């Protein structure tokens, strides 16, 4: 089961409140503004700042 488009439309980065999008490998949600990637585990986005990694 993948993350629904409806859910993607309402999720935002908890740090900067910008929209997030699926990464190319669909393993996380990336914020375009602050470059944080939040992991997806068992089809559930983990939107915790401590769990995010920053990508360039």
PyMOL Python script that loads the backbone (N, CA, C, O; Angstrom):
from pymol import cmd

cmd.read_pdbstr("""\
ATOM      1  N   UNK A   1       0.849  -1.184   0.000  1.00  0.00           N
ATOM      2  CA  UNK A   1       0.000   0.000   0.000  1.00  0.00           C
ATOM      3  C   UNK A   1       0.892   1.243   0.000  1.00  0.00           C
ATOM      4  O   UNK A   1       1.793   1.370   0.829  1.00  0.00           O
ATOM      5  N   UNK A   2       0.643   2.120  -0.899  1.00  0.00           N
ATOM      6  CA  UNK A   2       1.430   3.340  -1.005  1.00  0.00           C
ATOM      7  C   UNK A   2       0.721   4.484  -0.275  1.00  0.00           C
ATOM      8  O   UNK A   2      -0.450   4.377   0.091  1.00  0.00           O
ATOM      9  N   UNK A   3       1.444   5.556  -0.077  1.00  0.00           N
ATOM     10  CA  UNK A   3       0.851   6.736   0.562  1.00  0.00           C
ATOM     11  C   UNK A   3      -0.095   7.392  -0.434  1.00  0.00           C
ATOM     12  O   UNK A   3       0.262   7.613  -1.592  1.00  0.00           O
ATOM     13  N   UNK A   4      -1.286   7.698   0.019  1.00  0.00           N
ATOM     14  CA  UNK A   4      -2.289   8.271  -0.876  1.00  0.00           C
ATOM     15  C   UNK A   4      -1.953   9.715  -1.249  1.00  0.00           C
ATOM     16  O   UNK A   4      -1.293  10.434  -0.499  1.00  0.00           O
ATOM     17  N   UNK A   5      -2.420  10.108  -2.409  1.00  0.00           N
ATOM     18  CA  UNK A   5      -2.210  11.474  -2.882  1.00  0.00           C
ATOM     19  C   UNK A   5      -2.898  12.471  -1.952  1.00  0.00           C
ATOM     20  O   UNK A   5      -2.394  13.574  -1.744  1.00  0.00           O
ATOM     21  N   UNK A   6      -4.040  12.090  -1.397  1.00  0.00           N
ATOM     22  CA  UNK A   6      -4.758  12.969  -0.464  1.00  0.00           C
ATOM     23  C   UNK A   6      -3.905  13.273   0.766  1.00  0.00           C
ATOM     24  O   UNK A   6      -3.870  14.409   1.239  1.00  0.00           O
ATOM     25  N   UNK A   7      -3.224  12.258   1.276  1.00  0.00           N
ATOM     26  CA  UNK A   7      -2.361  12.460   2.437  1.00  0.00           C
ATOM     27  C   UNK A   7      -1.167  13.343   2.072  1.00  0.00           C
ATOM     28  O   UNK A   7      -0.792  14.227   2.842  1.00  0.00           O
ATOM     29  N   UNK A   8      -0.574  13.109   0.909  1.00  0.00           N
ATOM     30  CA  UNK A   8       0.566  13.922   0.477  1.00  0.00           C
ATOM     31  C   UNK A   8       0.196  15.393   0.358  1.00  0.00           C
ATOM     32  O   UNK A   8       1.026  16.265   0.611  1.00  0.00           O
ATOM     33  N   UNK A   9      -1.031  15.670  -0.022  1.00  0.00           N
ATOM     34  CA  UNK A   9      -1.466  17.054  -0.194  1.00  0.00           C
ATOM     35  C   UNK A   9      -1.584  17.814   1.128  1.00  0.00           C
ATOM     36  O   UNK A   9      -1.480  19.041   1.145  1.00  0.00           O
ATOM     37  N   UNK A  10      -1.801  17.094   2.238  1.00  0.00           N
ATOM     38  CA  UNK A  10      -1.972  17.795   3.517  1.00  0.00           C
ATOM     39  C   UNK A  10      -0.726  17.762   4.397  1.00  0.00           C
ATOM     40  O   UNK A  10      -0.623  18.541   5.344  1.00  0.00           O
ATOM     41  N   UNK A  11       0.224  16.871   4.099  1.00  0.00           N
ATOM     42  CA  UNK A  11       1.437  16.789   4.918  1.00  0.00           C
ATOM     43  C   UNK A  11       2.377  17.948   4.615  1.00  0.00           C
ATOM     44  O   UNK A  11       2.571  18.327   3.460  1.00  0.00           O
ATOM     45  N   UNK A  12       2.952  18.497   5.666  1.00  0.00           N
ATOM     46  CA  UNK A  12       3.950  19.558   5.527  1.00  0.00           C
ATOM     47  C   UNK A  12       5.124  19.253   6.450  1.00  0.00           C
ATOM     48  O   UNK A  12       5.000  18.484   7.403  1.00  0.00           O
ATOM     49  N   UNK A  13       6.241  19.858   6.154  1.00  0.00           N
ATOM     50  CA  UNK A  13       7.431  19.721   6.986  1.00  0.00           C
ATOM     51  C   UNK A  13       7.148  20.348   8.355  1.00  0.00           C
ATOM     52  O   UNK A  13       6.692  21.490   8.418  1.00  0.00           O
ATOM     53  N   UNK A  14       7.405  19.631   9.442  1.00  0.00           N
ATOM     54  CA  UNK A  14       7.145  20.203  10.765  1.00  0.00           C
ATOM     55  C   UNK A  14       8.091  21.353  11.134  1.00  0.00           C
ATOM     56  O   UNK A  14       7.805  22.104  12.067  1.00  0.00           O
ATOM     57  N   UNK A  15       9.203  21.499  10.422  1.00  0.00           N
ATOM     58  CA  UNK A  15      10.165  22.558  10.723  1.00  0.00           C
ATOM     59  C   UNK A  15       9.772  23.865  10.040  1.00  0.00           C
ATOM     60  O   UNK A  15       9.635  24.900  10.693  1.00  0.00           O
ATOM     61  N   UNK A  16       9.594  23.807   8.718  1.00  0.00           N
ATOM     62  CA  UNK A  16       9.378  25.049   7.968  1.00  0.00           C
ATOM     63  C   UNK A  16       7.972  25.185   7.380  1.00  0.00           C
ATOM     64  O   UNK A  16       7.649  26.200   6.764  1.00  0.00           O
ATOM     65  N   UNK A  17       7.147  24.170   7.570  1.00  0.00           N
ATOM     66  CA  UNK A  17       5.732  24.184   7.137  1.00  0.00           C
ATOM     67  C   UNK A  17       5.557  24.213   5.626  1.00  0.00           C
ATOM     68  O   UNK A  17       4.506  24.624   5.135  1.00  0.00           O
ATOM     69  N   UNK A  18       6.575  23.781   4.880  1.00  0.00           N
ATOM     70  CA  UNK A  18       6.478  23.687   3.422  1.00  0.00           C
ATOM     71  C   UNK A  18       6.001  22.286   3.043  1.00  0.00           C
ATOM     72  O   UNK A  18       6.110  21.352   3.836  1.00  0.00           O
ATOM     73  N   UNK A  19       5.478  22.148   1.840  1.00  0.00           N
ATOM     74  CA  UNK A  19       4.986  20.861   1.354  1.00  0.00           C
ATOM     75  C   UNK A  19       6.137  19.867   1.210  1.00  0.00           C
ATOM     76  O   UNK A  19       7.284  20.252   0.981  1.00  0.00           O
ATOM     77  N   UNK A  20       5.813  18.595   1.350  1.00  0.00           N
ATOM     78  CA  UNK A  20       6.790  17.522   1.162  1.00  0.00           C
ATOM     79  C   UNK A  20       6.368  16.692  -0.050  1.00  0.00           C
ATOM     80  O   UNK A  20       5.197  16.679  -0.429  1.00  0.00           O
ATOM     81  N   UNK A  21       7.336  16.003  -0.648  1.00  0.00           N
ATOM     82  CA  UNK A  21       7.069  15.156  -1.807  1.00  0.00           C
ATOM     83  C   UNK A  21       7.823  13.843  -1.638  1.00  0.00           C
ATOM     84  O   UNK A  21       8.837  13.784  -0.942  1.00  0.00           O
ATOM     85  N   UNK A  22       7.326  12.804  -2.272  1.00  0.00           N
ATOM     86  CA  UNK A  22       7.983  11.506  -2.222  1.00  0.00           C
ATOM     87  C   UNK A  22       9.369  11.588  -2.848  1.00  0.00           C
ATOM     88  O   UNK A  22       9.569  12.266  -3.856  1.00  0.00           O
ATOM     89  N   UNK A  23      10.311  10.897  -2.245  1.00  0.00           N
ATOM     90  CA  UNK A  23      11.633  10.792  -2.844  1.00  0.00           C
ATOM     91  C   UNK A  23      11.536   9.863  -4.054  1.00  0.00           C
ATOM     92  O   UNK A  23      10.547   9.147  -4.211  1.00  0.00           O
ATOM     93  N   UNK A  24      12.551   9.876  -4.899  1.00  0.00           N
ATOM     94  CA  UNK A  24      12.527   9.055  -6.112  1.00  0.00           C
ATOM     95  C   UNK A  24      12.377   7.573  -5.806  1.00  0.00           C
ATOM     96  O   UNK A  24      11.695   6.855  -6.537  1.00  0.00           O
ATOM     97  N   UNK A  25      13.012   7.106  -4.726  1.00  0.00           N
ATOM     98  CA  UNK A  25      12.923   5.683  -4.382  1.00  0.00           C
ATOM     99  C   UNK A  25      11.720   5.372  -3.489  1.00  0.00           C
ATOM    100  O   UNK A  25      11.539   4.230  -3.065  1.00  0.00           O
ATOM    101  N   UNK A  26      10.912   6.370  -3.207  1.00  0.00           N
ATOM    102  CA  UNK A  26       9.675   6.248  -2.421  1.00  0.00           C
ATOM    103  C   UNK A  26       9.912   5.744  -0.990  1.00  0.00           C
ATOM    104  O   UNK A  26       9.037   5.126  -0.384  1.00  0.00           O
ATOM    105  N   UNK A  27      11.120   6.023  -0.464  1.00  0.00           N
ATOM    106  CA  UNK A  27      11.435   5.592   0.901  1.00  0.00           C
ATOM    107  C   UNK A  27      11.284   6.715   1.911  1.00  0.00           C
ATOM    108  O   UNK A  27      11.466   6.504   3.110  1.00  0.00           O
ATOM    109  N   UNK A  28      10.948   7.920   1.430  1.00  0.00           N
ATOM    110  CA  UNK A  28      10.823   9.048   2.339  1.00  0.00           C
ATOM    111  C   UNK A  28      10.080  10.204   1.707  1.00  0.00           C
ATOM    112  O   UNK A  28       9.719  10.173   0.531  1.00  0.00           O
ATOM    113  N   UNK A  29       9.858  11.230   2.521  1.00  0.00           N
ATOM    114  CA  UNK A  29       9.214  12.458   2.078  1.00  0.00           C
ATOM    115  C   UNK A  29      10.205  13.591   2.251  1.00  0.00           C
ATOM    116  O   UNK A  29      10.726  13.806   3.345  1.00  0.00           O
ATOM    117  N   UNK A  30      10.467  14.318   1.172  1.00  0.00           N
ATOM    118  CA  UNK A  30      11.487  15.364   1.202  1.00  0.00           C
ATOM    119  C   UNK A  30      10.855  16.741   1.124  1.00  0.00           C
ATOM    120  O   UNK A  30       9.951  16.990   0.327  1.00  0.00           O
ATOM    121  N   UNK A  31      11.354  17.632   1.974  1.00  0.00           N
ATOM    122  CA  UNK A  31      10.936  19.030   1.961  1.00  0.00           C
ATOM    123  C   UNK A  31      11.847  19.775   0.992  1.00  0.00           C
ATOM    124  O   UNK A  31      13.070  19.720   1.119  1.00  0.00           O
ATOM    125  N   UNK A  32      11.257  20.469   0.029  1.00  0.00           N
ATOM    126  CA  UNK A  32      12.046  21.199  -0.964  1.00  0.00           C
ATOM    127  C   UNK A  32      12.736  22.414  -0.354  1.00  0.00           C
ATOM    128  O   UNK A  32      13.775  22.846  -0.853  1.00  0.00           O
ATOM    129  N   UNK A  33      12.182  22.964   0.704  1.00  0.00           N
ATOM    130  CA  UNK A  33      12.731  24.187   1.295  1.00  0.00           C
ATOM    131  C   UNK A  33      13.957  23.911   2.178  1.00  0.00           C
ATOM    132  O   UNK A  33      15.013  24.509   1.973  1.00  0.00           O
ATOM    133  N   UNK A  34      13.819  23.018   3.148  1.00  0.00           N
ATOM    134  CA  UNK A  34      14.925  22.796   4.095  1.00  0.00           C
ATOM    135  C   UNK A  34      15.693  21.502   3.835  1.00  0.00           C
ATOM    136  O   UNK A  34      16.645  21.191   4.551  1.00  0.00           O
ATOM    137  N   UNK A  35      15.281  20.745   2.810  1.00  0.00           N
ATOM    138  CA  UNK A  35      15.982  19.529   2.359  1.00  0.00           C
ATOM    139  C   UNK A  35      15.950  18.377   3.362  1.00  0.00           C
ATOM    140  O   UNK A  35      16.751  17.449   3.245  1.00  0.00           O
ATOM    141  N   UNK A  36      15.055  18.411   4.337  1.00  0.00           N
ATOM    142  CA  UNK A  36      14.945  17.291   5.261  1.00  0.00           C
ATOM    143  C   UNK A  36      14.159  16.167   4.600  1.00  0.00           C
ATOM    144  O   UNK A  36      13.190  16.408   3.879  1.00  0.00           O
ATOM    145  N   UNK A  37      14.593  14.926   4.858  1.00  0.00           N
ATOM    146  CA  UNK A  37      13.893  13.757   4.342  1.00  0.00           C
ATOM    147  C   UNK A  37      13.371  12.961   5.533  1.00  0.00           C
ATOM    148  O   UNK A  37      14.136  12.505   6.382  1.00  0.00           O
ATOM    149  N   UNK A  38      12.061  12.809   5.572  1.00  0.00           N
ATOM    150  CA  UNK A  38      11.402  12.071   6.639  1.00  0.00           C
ATOM    151  C   UNK A  38      11.147  10.654   6.149  1.00  0.00           C
ATOM    152  O   UNK A  38      10.608  10.471   5.058  1.00  0.00           O
ATOM    153  N   UNK A  39      11.525   9.642   6.934  1.00  0.00           N
ATOM    154  CA  UNK A  39      11.394   8.260   6.464  1.00  0.00           C
ATOM    155  C   UNK A  39       9.939   7.796   6.419  1.00  0.00           C
ATOM    156  O   UNK A  39       9.070   8.332   7.106  1.00  0.00           O
ATOM    157  N   UNK A  40       9.709   6.788   5.590  1.00  0.00           N
ATOM    158  CA  UNK A  40       8.418   6.105   5.548  1.00  0.00           C
ATOM    159  C   UNK A  40       8.679   4.686   6.012  1.00  0.00           C
ATOM    160  O   UNK A  40       9.481   3.968   5.416  1.00  0.00           O
ATOM    161  N   UNK A  41       8.004   4.283   7.073  1.00  0.00           N
ATOM    162  CA  UNK A  41       8.171   2.934   7.621  1.00  0.00           C
ATOM    163  C   UNK A  41       6.820   2.234   7.658  1.00  0.00           C
ATOM    164  O   UNK A  41       5.862   2.749   8.235  1.00  0.00           O
ATOM    165  N   UNK A  42       6.748   1.076   7.049  1.00  0.00           N
ATOM    166  CA  UNK A  42       5.500   0.309   6.974  1.00  0.00           C
ATOM    167  C   UNK A  42       4.364   1.159   6.423  1.00  0.00           C
ATOM    168  O   UNK A  42       3.244   1.121   6.933  1.00  0.00           O
ATOM    169  N   UNK A  43       4.660   1.924   5.377  1.00  0.00           N
ATOM    170  CA  UNK A  43       3.695   2.805   4.701  1.00  0.00           C
ATOM    171  C   UNK A  43       3.186   3.942   5.584  1.00  0.00           C
ATOM    172  O   UNK A  43       2.136   4.521   5.306  1.00  0.00           O
ATOM    173  N   UNK A  44       3.922   4.262   6.641  1.00  0.00           N
ATOM    174  CA  UNK A  44       3.537   5.357   7.539  1.00  0.00           C
ATOM    175  C   UNK A  44       4.657   6.392   7.551  1.00  0.00           C
ATOM    176  O   UNK A  44       5.790   6.069   7.908  1.00  0.00           O
ATOM    177  N   UNK A  45       4.354   7.644   7.163  1.00  0.00           N
ATOM    178  CA  UNK A  45       5.383   8.680   7.219  1.00  0.00           C
ATOM    179  C   UNK A  45       5.734   9.034   8.664  1.00  0.00           C
ATOM    180  O   UNK A  45       4.847   9.272   9.484  1.00  0.00           O
ATOM    181  N   UNK A  46       7.019   9.066   8.966  1.00  0.00           N
ATOM    182  CA  UNK A  46       7.492   9.413  10.308  1.00  0.00           C
ATOM    183  C   UNK A  46       7.931  10.880  10.247  1.00  0.00           C
ATOM    184  O   UNK A  46       9.058  11.193   9.862  1.00  0.00           O
ATOM    185  N   UNK A  47       7.019  11.761  10.632  1.00  0.00           N
ATOM    186  CA  UNK A  47       7.250  13.204  10.492  1.00  0.00           C
ATOM    187  C   UNK A  47       7.837  13.801  11.771  1.00  0.00           C
ATOM    188  O   UNK A  47       7.351  14.813  12.275  1.00  0.00           O
ATOM    189  N   UNK A  48       8.877  13.166  12.283  1.00  0.00           N
ATOM    190  CA  UNK A  48       9.565  13.636  13.484  1.00  0.00           C
ATOM    191  C   UNK A  48      10.908  14.233  13.078  1.00  0.00           C
ATOM    192  O   UNK A  48      11.656  13.622  12.314  1.00  0.00           O
ATOM    193  N   UNK A  49      11.210  15.409  13.579  1.00  0.00           N
ATOM    194  CA  UNK A  49      12.451  16.095  13.229  1.00  0.00           C
ATOM    195  C   UNK A  49      13.667  15.241  13.591  1.00  0.00           C
ATOM    196  O   UNK A  49      14.642  15.207  12.841  1.00  0.00           O
ATOM    197  N   UNK A  50      13.617  14.563  14.717  1.00  0.00           N
ATOM    198  CA  UNK A  50      14.748  13.738  15.152  1.00  0.00           C
ATOM    199  C   UNK A  50      14.999  12.539  14.222  1.00  0.00           C
ATOM    200  O   UNK A  50      16.108  12.005  14.186  1.00  0.00           O
ATOM    201  N   UNK A  51      13.992  12.128  13.487  1.00  0.00           N
ATOM    202  CA  UNK A  51      14.126  10.990  12.574  1.00  0.00           C
ATOM    203  C   UNK A  51      14.557  11.421  11.171  1.00  0.00           C
ATOM    204  O   UNK A  51      14.961  10.579  10.369  1.00  0.00           O
ATOM    205  N   UNK A  52      14.479  12.693  10.869  1.00  0.00           N
ATOM    206  CA  UNK A  52      14.784  13.193   9.523  1.00  0.00           C
ATOM    207  C   UNK A  52      16.287  13.296   9.312  1.00  0.00           C
ATOM    208  O   UNK A  52      17.064  13.466  10.251  1.00  0.00           O
ATOM    209  N   UNK A  53      16.665  13.188   8.045  1.00  0.00           N
ATOM    210  CA  UNK A  53      18.057  13.438   7.651  1.00  0.00           C
ATOM    211  C   UNK A  53      18.037  14.583   6.642  1.00  0.00           C
ATOM    212  O   UNK A  53      17.035  14.803   5.962  1.00  0.00           O
ATOM    213  N   UNK A  54      19.127  15.291   6.551  1.00  0.00           N
ATOM    214  CA  UNK A  54      19.205  16.418   5.632  1.00  0.00           C
ATOM    215  C   UNK A  54      20.020  15.999   4.413  1.00  0.00           C
ATOM    216  O   UNK A  54      21.155  15.541   4.537  1.00  0.00           O
ATOM    217  N   UNK A  55      19.424  16.164   3.235  1.00  0.00           N
ATOM    218  CA  UNK A  55      20.080  15.851   1.975  1.00  0.00           C
ATOM    219  C   UNK A  55      20.320  17.120   1.190  1.00  0.00           C
ATOM    220  O   UNK A  55      19.582  18.096   1.330  1.00  0.00           O
ATOM    221  N   UNK A  56      21.330  17.108   0.380  1.00  0.00           N
ATOM    222  CA  UNK A  56      21.687  18.266  -0.426  1.00  0.00           C
ATOM    223  C   UNK A  56      20.852  18.456  -1.639  1.00  0.00           C
ATOM    224  O   UNK A  56      21.067  19.404  -2.394  1.00  0.00           O
TER     225      UNK A  56
END
""", "prot")
cmd.dss("prot")
cmd.show_as("cartoon", "prot")
cmd.util.cbc("prot")
cmd.orient("prot")
